Amino acid sequence: MRLILMRHGETIWNAERRLQGHDNAQLSARGIEQALSFKRLIDGLNPKCVVSSDLGRCRETVGLIGFEDAPADVRLRELNMGEWTGRRKPDLIAEHPENYWAWRAGTWHPKGGEAWQDFVDRVVGGLRDWLKTADGDVLAVVHSGVIRAALNAFLGLSQDKMVPVTPGTATMLHFDDPFSKVVKLEGYNLGLFAPQTVEAVSD
């Protein structure tokens, strides 16, 4: 069975390279185009179950790809970024480089934010539950952090081994069964357009 993790379409804050966390911004015109283009892959993927994060940018995306009635799961929310929410990535790197890279490595978090391992645990718990209840492949419309957490937990990849996930693309993982500890990567940054460069993609 497949777990298909789609990152929501680009938002206005993504375009401004701002961290969103549990806050929300509407999809940009480009983000809407990304979501609509991904819709053309849905027939080929044919997921049996579709779910999304409860945050607005994922609900907007899941509606655009034709599953507006898909259930929302709070466990699939983005990482809570605390007092860094709304800050621009380039500014944080310039002002707090050590803390920024420690945060991306999962060894530090800003005040009011969520510890990396707590985040990974809630994401994996949610994804495993959906795999157990689905009778086939699962499509989850989520966030870049959720995808990083899944790859970290299921494949043992550290965050510094992953390029950022382009909005509107899919990451696919193969499970022999919902309880399988052997998970294989089928695809990353899959879409009908070229992935953005590392420098251009917001967290």
Number of C-alpha atoms within 10 A of each C-alpha: 16 23 26 24 26 32 27 30 32 26 23 17 19 23 15 13 19 21 21 23 21 16 15 17 15 18 24 16 12 16 22 21 16 25 27 19 18 22 19 13 15 13 8 8 13 12 19 12 18 20 24 31 24 20 21 17 24 27 22 21 30 30 14 19 19 13 15 16 11 17 15 20 18 13 19 27 22 24 22 22 22 17 12 20 18 18 16 18 18 13 12 17 13 10 11 12 13 12 16 19 15 13 16 16 14 16 12 17 21 16 10 12 17 18 17 19 13 10 21 22 14 16 24 20 13 15 21 14 12 21 21 13 11 15 12 16 21 25 25 29 31 29 28 20 25 26 27 21 26 21 22 17 18 18 15 11 14 15 16 11 9 13 14 22 26 28 26 30 25 26 21 19 21 18 18 12 14 19 12 11 12 11 19 15 15 13 12 20 22 19 21 14 13 10 18 14 11 12 8 13 17 24 19
